[in-house]
Amino acid sequence: MTRGQNFVAVASLLAMLWGCDLTVQAGAEDGGSHARGPDSGSMDGGATDAGGDAADAGCTPRTCDQVSCGQLDDGCGDTLACGCDSGESCGGAGVPGQCGVPLCQNGMKDPGEGDVDCGGTCAACAAGRHCSKQADCAAGTTCDQTYCLPGVWSTKAPLPTPRLSPAAVVGPDGRIWVIGGFTHGDGASSVVEVYNPQTDSWTTAPPMNRARYGHSAVIGRDGRLYVFGGQYDASSSPFVDGVSKTAEVYDFTAQQWTNLPELPDGRMGASSAVLANESIMVSGGISVNPITTLATPVIFSPSQSTWTAAPTPMVTGRNSHASAQLPDGRIFVAGGFPSGGGRTASAEMFDASMGGWSTLPQMPFANADASAAPGPSGRVYVFGGNAGSGDLGYTLVYDVLGRQWKSAASMPTARRGTAAVRTADGRIWVIGGAEAPNFSEYSSDKVEVLTP
């Protein structure tokens, strides 16, 4: 081996050890060959290598892993574009530069979320999901005691004369008529006040002939306003019927009240509804002398001005119950004080086409002095009441088709003895009542409106 060949062999060995590319220049066999080392110097002071990429030719670039993502340095002077697996995104779990499932899609309740993958910075939570604030809930729902519940409440102009146990109807012109009731300090009232939903304002109408509370009212098929029963006279012993047997009717055109024939039995805490033949059925209630909770409804004929007993009794006689008439004419009742004492959770429905009353699934708890109104899609809404330990703000919803009870947004003000009506726009108005617990005589002026 010549001297030049030996030098080339040595240079090649150094290149392997240093990981660099050394270029050997052919020259005179006795020293004309020069190799470039890692220090970029010349072994013998001769000419240097001119290759600019020579120092990087042996670098192994970094590859994408399963964690890091984005534009990364490959370690060899270039950049590397790394993506993420399906279902993940770069920074999706909240850590920049790392792959992860987005916080609002990871199947976990992360800080700031109302429930798993909803609320906070995620999409709003649907009805039935948890929430920590109103902003967590979808439009049309309310954050109610950590749950998003359907319905939104608003408050309107207060009732001019605060009243417990009034009656209310929607008149022919769409205004809401609030009739009678119990006023704190004054007792039974004959006051009639009319609310205009378009202007959020009240006016006064002619008072009833008799002051009353615990009565029922309904608009007949002849367009007149009928009022039945009310409180009995507890000032004497034994009790006497008082106004509980009386009835009267208001003619909107004449603006005048007229007395009607007395009911066969006095009724306080009854309900009334219009039948298909234009008659009016008054159901339930308590009568005195003797004290009896009534199960057999009575029917009034406006055309004949007569009373008859209904052919079939209620499943459970009751008074101070919630009642609503569905658009198809069926009559819903729930709760109240039954003949056996206490409160009841039972519910029933009157369907003339089925021959009378039938039992429905019970309410979640026994309740009395609640009010009710029909809602959309075959639902009935039941508001407030008293379960024995104070006035309630709950809104219960009975699904007629599904035969089950659900919850909706609670009233802003817990009350019992309210009146509830539904206007043509679908909103439900809950008016008056009492706000104090344990049946004190405080009367409420609250008017709260539910948009289901």
C-alpha positions as CSV (number, residue, x, y, z in Angstrom):
1,M,0.0,0.0,0.0
2,T,1.4,3.4,-1.0
3,R,1.6,6.3,1.4
4,G,-1.4,7.9,-0.3
5,Q,-3.5,4.8,-0.1
6,N,-2.7,4.5,3.6
7,F,-3.8,8.1,4.2
8,V,-7.2,7.5,2.5
9,A,-7.8,4.4,4.7
10,V,-7.1,6.4,7.8
11,A,-9.4,9.2,6.7
12,S,-12.2,6.7,6.0
13,L,-11.9,5.2,9.5
14,L,-12.0,8.7,11.1
15,A,-15.2,9.5,9.1
16,M,-16.9,6.4,10.5
17,L,-16.0,7.4,14.0
18,W,-17.0,11.1,13.8
19,G,-20.2,10.5,11.7
20,C,-19.0,13.0,9.1
21,D,-18.3,12.9,5.4
22,L,-14.6,13.5,4.8
23,T,-13.6,14.2,1.2
24,V,-10.2,13.0,0.2
25,Q,-8.5,14.9,-2.5
26,A,-6.2,13.0,-4.8
27,G,-2.7,14.4,-5.0
28,A,0.8,13.4,-4.9
29,E,1.3,10.0,-3.4
30,D,3.7,11.5,-0.8
31,G,1.4,14.1,0.8
32,G,-0.8,15.6,-1.9
33,S,-4.0,14.1,-0.2
34,H,-5.9,16.2,2.4
35,A,-8.9,15.2,4.6
36,R,-11.5,17.6,6.3
37,G,-12.1,16.7,9.9
38,P,-14.8,17.7,12.3
39,D,-13.0,20.8,13.3
40,S,-13.0,22.0,9.7
41,G,-9.2,22.5,9.8
42,S,-6.7,21.1,7.4
43,M,-4.4,18.3,8.5
44,D,-1.4,19.8,6.9
45,G,-2.5,23.3,6.2
46,G,-3.5,22.5,2.7
47,A,-6.8,23.4,0.9
48,T,-10.2,22.9,2.7
49,D,-13.4,21.1,1.5
50,A,-15.9,23.3,-0.2
51,G,-19.1,21.1,0.4
52,G,-21.6,23.3,2.5
53,D,-24.0,20.4,3.4
54,A,-21.2,18.0,4.3
55,A,-21.6,18.4,8.1
56,D,-25.4,17.5,8.1
57,A,-25.4,14.6,5.7
58,G,-25.4,11.9,8.4
59,C,-28.2,13.5,10.7
60,T,-31.2,11.3,11.5
61,P,-34.4,13.5,11.5
62,R,-37.0,13.2,14.3
63,T,-40.3,11.5,13.4
64,C,-43.9,12.2,14.6
65,D,-44.9,10.4,17.8
66,Q,-48.4,9.8,19.3
67,V,-48.3,12.9,21.6
68,S,-46.7,15.9,20.1
69,C,-48.3,17.7,17.2
70,G,-48.0,20.9,15.0
71,Q,-45.0,22.3,13.3
72,L,-42.0,20.6,15.1
73,D,-38.2,20.9,14.7
74,D,-36.9,17.7,13.2
75,G,-33.5,18.1,14.8
76,C,-31.7,18.4,11.5
77,G,-32.5,22.0,10.6
78,D,-35.9,21.3,9.1
79,T,-39.6,21.3,10.3
80,L,-41.9,18.4,10.7
81,A,-45.8,18.7,10.4
82,C,-47.4,16.3,12.9
83,G,-51.1,15.6,13.1
84,C,-53.3,13.6,15.5
85,D,-55.3,10.4,15.5
86,S,-58.9,10.4,14.5
87,G,-61.1,12.1,17.2
88,E,-58.2,14.1,18.6
89,S,-56.9,17.6,17.7
90,C,-53.7,19.5,18.4
91,G,-54.2,21.1,21.8
92,G,-57.7,19.6,22.1
93,A,-57.2,18.6,25.7
94,G,-56.1,22.0,26.6
95,V,-52.3,21.3,26.4
96,P,-50.7,23.3,23.5
97,G,-48.6,21.1,21.2
98,Q,-50.1,17.8,22.3
99,C,-52.8,15.7,20.8
100,G,-56.0,15.1,22.8
101,V,-59.7,14.7,22.6
102,P,-61.4,18.2,22.7
103,L,-62.6,19.1,26.2
104,C,-66.2,19.3,25.0
105,Q,-66.1,15.9,23.5
106,N,-64.1,13.8,26.0
107,G,-67.0,12.3,27.9
108,M,-65.9,13.9,31.1
109,K,-67.2,16.8,33.2
110,D,-64.3,19.2,33.0
111,P,-63.8,22.4,35.2
112,G,-66.3,25.1,34.1
113,E,-68.7,22.7,32.4
114,G,-72.2,22.3,33.8
115,D,-72.4,18.7,32.9
116,V,-70.4,16.2,30.9
117,D,-69.4,18.0,27.7
118,C,-72.0,20.8,28.0
119,G,-72.2,24.2,29.6
120,G,-69.3,26.7,30.2
121,T,-67.4,27.0,26.9
122,C,-69.1,24.0,25.5
123,A,-72.5,23.8,23.8
124,A,-75.5,24.6,26.1
125,C,-76.9,21.8,28.2
126,A,-80.3,20.4,27.2
127,A,-83.3,19.9,29.6
128,G,-82.6,17.3,32.2
129,R,-78.8,18.0,32.3
130,H,-76.9,19.4,35.3
131,C,-76.0,23.1,35.4
132,S,-74.2,25.5,37.8
133,K,-75.5,28.8,36.2
134,Q,-78.2,29.9,33.8
135,A,-75.6,30.3,31.0
136,D,-75.1,26.6,31.1
137,C,-78.6,25.8,29.9
138,A,-80.1,25.8,26.4
139,A,-82.6,28.5,25.3
140,G,-86.1,27.8,26.6
141,T,-84.8,26.1,29.8
142,T,-84.0,27.4,33.3
143,C,-81.1,26.4,35.6
144,D,-83.2,25.2,38.6
145,Q,-81.5,23.8,41.6
146,T,-78.6,22.4,39.5
147,Y,-80.8,21.1,36.7
148,C,-81.7,22.6,33.3
149,L,-85.5,22.3,33.3
150,P,-87.9,23.2,30.5
151,G,-89.7,26.6,30.6
152,V,-88.7,30.2,31.3
153,W,-90.5,32.4,33.8
154,S,-91.1,36.2,33.8
155,T,-92.8,38.6,36.2
156,K,-95.6,41.0,35.2
157,A,-97.5,43.9,36.7
158,P,-98.7,42.9,40.1
159,L,-102.3,42.1,41.0
160,P,-103.8,45.4,42.3
161,T,-105.7,43.6,45.1
162,P,-103.6,40.7,46.5
163,R,-105.7,37.6,46.9
164,L,-105.6,34.0,48.0
165,S,-107.7,31.4,46.3
166,P,-109.2,33.6,43.6
167,A,-110.6,32.2,40.3
168,A,-109.4,33.2,36.9
169,V,-110.5,32.8,33.3
170,V,-109.5,34.1,29.9
171,G,-112.3,36.3,28.6
172,P,-113.6,36.4,25.0
173,D,-111.3,39.3,24.1
174,G,-108.1,37.5,25.4
175,R,-107.9,39.5,28.7
176,I,-107.5,37.6,32.0
177,W,-110.3,38.0,34.6
178,V,-109.4,37.5,38.2
179,I,-112.5,37.0,40.3
180,G,-112.9,37.2,44.1
181,G,-110.5,35.6,46.6
182,F,-109.3,36.1,50.1
183,T,-107.6,39.4,51.0
184,H,-105.4,39.7,54.0
185,G,-107.2,41.7,56.7
186,D,-110.5,42.0,54.8
187,G,-111.5,38.3,54.2
188,A,-113.6,37.3,51.3
189,S,-113.6,39.7,48.3
190,S,-116.1,40.4,45.5
191,V,-113.4,42.4,43.5
192,V,-113.0,41.6,39.8
193,E,-109.8,42.9,38.1
194,V,-108.9,42.4,34.5
195,Y,-105.4,42.1,33.1
196,N,-104.4,43.0,29.5
197,P,-101.4,40.9,28.4
198,Q,-100.8,43.3,25.5
199,T,-100.2,46.3,27.7
200,D,-99.2,44.6,31.0
201,S,-101.9,46.6,32.8
202,W,-104.9,46.1,35.0
203,T,-108.4,47.6,35.1
204,T,-111.4,47.1,37.4
205,A,-114.7,45.4,36.3
206,P,-118.0,45.3,38.2
207,P,-117.8,43.3,41.4
208,M,-119.6,40.1,42.0
209,N,-122.9,40.1,43.9
210,R,-121.3,38.0,46.7
211,A,-117.8,38.1,48.2
212,R,-116.2,34.7,47.9
213,Y,-113.1,32.6,47.9
214,G,-112.4,29.0,47.2
215,H,-114.9,29.2,44.3
216,S,-114.6,28.0,40.7
217,A,-115.2,29.9,37.4
218,V,-115.5,29.1,33.8
219,I,-116.5,30.7,30.5
220,G,-119.6,28.9,29.2
221,R,-120.3,28.1,25.6
222,D,-122.7,31.0,25.5
223,G,-119.8,33.3,26.1
224,R,-120.8,34.3,29.7
225,L,-118.7,34.0,32.9
226,Y,-120.0,31.5,35.5
227,V,-119.0,31.4,39.1
228,F,-119.9,28.6,41.5
229,G,-119.6,28.1,45.3
230,G,-117.0,29.4,47.7
231,Q,-116.4,29.5,51.4
232,Y,-118.9,28.2,53.9
233,D,-119.8,30.2,57.0
234,A,-117.6,29.0,59.9
235,S,-118.7,31.7,62.3
236,S,-121.6,29.7,63.6
237,S,-121.8,26.2,65.1
238,P,-122.6,24.0,63.3
239,F,-121.2,25.5,60.2
240,V,-123.7,26.7,57.6
241,D,-123.4,26.8,53.8
242,G,-123.1,30.5,53.4
243,V,-122.0,31.4,49.9
244,S,-120.8,27.9,49.2
245,K,-124.2,27.0,47.6
246,T,-124.5,30.2,45.6
247,A,-123.7,30.8,41.9
248,E,-123.8,33.8,39.6
249,V,-123.1,34.7,36.0
250,Y,-121.6,37.7,34.3
251,D,-122.7,39.1,30.9
252,F,-119.8,40.8,29.2
253,T,-122.1,42.8,26.9
254,A,-124.4,44.0,29.7
255,Q,-121.5,44.2,32.2
256,Q,-123.8,42.8,34.8
257,W,-123.8,40.0,37.3
258,T,-127.0,37.9,37.8
259,N,-127.6,35.3,40.5
260,L,-128.3,31.7,39.5
261,P,-130.1,28.9,41.2
262,E,-128.3,27.5,44.2
263,L,-126.2,24.3,44.0
264,P,-127.7,21.1,45.4
265,D,-124.8,21.0,47.9
266,G,-122.5,23.8,49.1
267,R,-119.1,23.4,47.5
268,M,-115.8,25.1,48.6
269,G,-112.6,24.1,46.8
270,A,-114.4,22.6,43.8
271,S,-113.6,22.9,40.1
272,S,-115.7,23.5,37.0
273,A,-115.5,22.7,33.3
274,V,-117.8,22.9,30.2
275,L,-119.2,19.7,28.7
276,A,-119.8,19.0,25.0
277,N,-123.5,19.6,25.4
278,E,-122.9,23.2,26.8
279,S,-123.7,22.1,30.3
280,I,-121.2,22.9,33.1
281,M,-119.9,20.2,35.5
282,V,-118.8,21.2,39.0
283,S,-116.6,18.5,40.6
284,G,-115.4,17.9,44.1
285,G,-115.4,20.4,46.9
286,I,-116.2,20.3,50.6
287,S,-119.7,20.7,51.9
288,V,-120.9,21.3,55.5
289,N,-123.9,20.3,57.6
290,P,-122.7,17.6,57.7
291,I,-119.0,18.2,56.7
292,T,-118.5,16.1,53.6
293,T,-115.8,15.9,50.9
294,L,-117.9,15.4,47.7
295,A,-117.2,12.8,45.1
296,T,-120.3,13.1,42.9
297,P,-120.2,16.1,40.5
298,V,-123.2,18.2,39.7
299,I,-124.2,19.5,36.3
300,F,-125.7,22.9,35.5
301,S,-127.7,23.5,32.4
302,P,-127.5,27.2,31.4
303,S,-130.4,26.9,28.9
304,Q,-132.7,25.4,31.5
305,S,-131.1,27.0,34.6
306,T,-131.3,23.6,36.4
307,W,-129.0,21.3,38.4
308,T,-128.7,17.5,38.2
309,A,-126.3,15.0,39.7
310,A,-123.7,13.6,37.3
311,P,-124.2,9.9,36.4
312,T,-120.7,8.8,37.6
313,P,-118.7,9.9,40.7
314,M,-115.1,10.8,40.8
315,V,-112.7,8.0,41.7
316,T,-111.6,10.0,44.8
317,G,-113.7,12.7,46.4
318,R,-111.5,15.7,47.0
319,N,-111.4,19.5,47.5
320,S,-108.8,22.2,46.9
321,H,-107.4,20.1,44.1
322,A,-105.7,21.2,40.9
323,S,-107.8,21.0,37.8
324,A,-107.5,21.8,34.1
325,Q,-109.6,21.1,31.0
326,L,-107.8,19.8,27.9
327,P,-108.5,21.2,24.5
328,D,-110.3,17.9,23.6
329,G,-112.7,18.4,26.5
330,R,-111.3,15.9,29.0
331,I,-111.0,17.1,32.6
332,F,-107.9,16.5,34.7
333,V,-107.8,16.7,38.5
334,A,-104.9,16.0,40.9
335,G,-104.1,16.3,44.6
336,G,-106.2,18.0,47.1
337,F,-107.7,17.0,50.5
338,P,-109.5,13.7,50.2
339,S,-112.4,12.5,52.3
340,G,-110.1,10.4,54.5
341,G,-108.1,13.4,55.6
342,G,-104.6,14.6,54.9
343,R,-103.5,15.3,51.3
344,T,-103.5,13.0,48.3
345,A,-101.1,12.4,45.4
346,S,-103.8,10.7,43.4
347,A,-104.9,12.0,40.0
348,E,-107.8,11.2,37.6
349,M,-109.3,12.1,34.3
350,F,-112.9,12.6,33.2
351,D,-113.6,11.5,29.6
352,A,-117.2,11.6,28.6
353,S,-116.5,9.3,25.6
354,M,-115.2,6.6,28.0
355,G,-118.1,6.9,30.4
356,G,-116.6,8.8,33.3
357,W,-113.6,9.0,35.5
358,S,-110.4,6.9,35.4
359,T,-107.3,6.8,37.5
360,L,-104.0,8.3,36.4
361,P,-100.5,7.8,37.7
362,Q,-100.0,9.5,41.0
363,M,-98.1,12.8,41.5
364,P,-94.6,12.5,42.9
365,F,-95.9,13.7,46.3
366,A,-99.2,14.5,48.0
367,N,-100.2,18.1,47.5
368,A,-103.2,20.4,48.0
369,D,-104.0,24.0,47.0
370,A,-102.1,23.8,43.8
371,S,-103.4,25.2,40.5
372,A,-103.2,23.7,37.0
373,A,-103.5,24.7,33.3
374,P,-103.2,22.9,30.0
375,G,-99.9,23.2,28.2
376,P,-98.7,22.3,24.7
377,S,-98.4,18.8,23.2
378,G,-101.0,17.1,25.5
379,R,-99.3,18.2,28.8
380,V,-100.9,19.6,32.0
381,Y,-98.9,21.9,34.3
382,V,-99.4,21.9,38.0
383,F,-98.1,24.8,40.1
384,G,-97.1,25.2,43.7
385,G,-99.4,24.1,46.5
386,N,-98.7,22.9,50.0
387,A,-97.4,19.5,51.0
388,G,-97.8,20.1,54.7
389,S,-94.4,21.7,55.5
390,G,-94.7,25.0,53.6
391,D,-95.7,26.5,50.3
392,L,-94.2,25.0,47.2
393,G,-92.7,26.5,44.1
394,Y,-92.4,23.3,42.1
395,T,-93.9,23.0,38.6
396,L,-95.0,19.4,37.8
397,V,-95.9,18.4,34.3
398,Y,-98.2,15.5,33.5
399,D,-97.7,14.0,30.0
400,V,-101.1,12.7,29.0
401,L,-99.9,10.6,26.1
402,G,-96.9,9.1,28.0
403,R,-98.8,8.8,31.2
404,Q,-95.9,10.1,33.3
405,W,-94.9,13.0,35.5
406,K,-92.0,15.2,34.8
407,S,-90.6,18.5,36.2
408,A,-90.5,22.0,34.6
409,A,-88.9,25.2,35.8
410,S,-90.1,26.2,39.3
411,M,-92.1,29.3,39.9
412,P,-89.9,32.3,41.0
413,T,-92.2,32.6,44.1
414,A,-93.3,29.6,46.0
415,R,-97.1,29.9,46.6
416,R,-100.3,28.0,47.3
417,G,-103.9,28.9,46.4
418,T,-103.0,30.5,43.0
419,A,-105.1,30.7,39.9
420,A,-103.6,29.5,36.6
421,V,-104.8,30.2,33.0
422,R,-103.3,29.7,29.5
423,T,-103.6,32.4,26.9
424,A,-103.9,31.9,23.2
425,D,-100.1,32.4,22.7
426,G,-99.4,29.3,24.8
427,R,-98.1,31.1,27.9
428,I,-99.4,30.2,31.3
429,W,-100.2,32.8,33.9
430,V,-100.0,32.0,37.6
431,I,-101.8,34.7,39.7
432,G,-102.2,35.6,43.4
433,G,-102.2,33.0,46.1
434,A,-100.3,33.1,49.4
435,E,-96.6,33.1,49.9
436,A,-96.2,32.5,53.6
437,P,-95.8,29.0,55.1
438,N,-98.1,27.1,57.4
439,F,-101.3,28.6,56.1
440,S,-100.9,32.1,57.4
441,E,-103.3,34.7,55.9
442,Y,-100.8,36.6,53.8
443,S,-102.2,37.2,50.3
444,S,-99.9,37.5,47.2
445,D,-100.0,40.1,44.4
446,K,-97.6,38.1,42.2
447,V,-98.2,37.5,38.5
448,E,-95.7,35.1,37.1
449,V,-95.7,33.8,33.5
450,L,-94.3,30.6,32.2
451,T,-93.3,30.2,28.6
452,P,-93.3,26.3,28.3
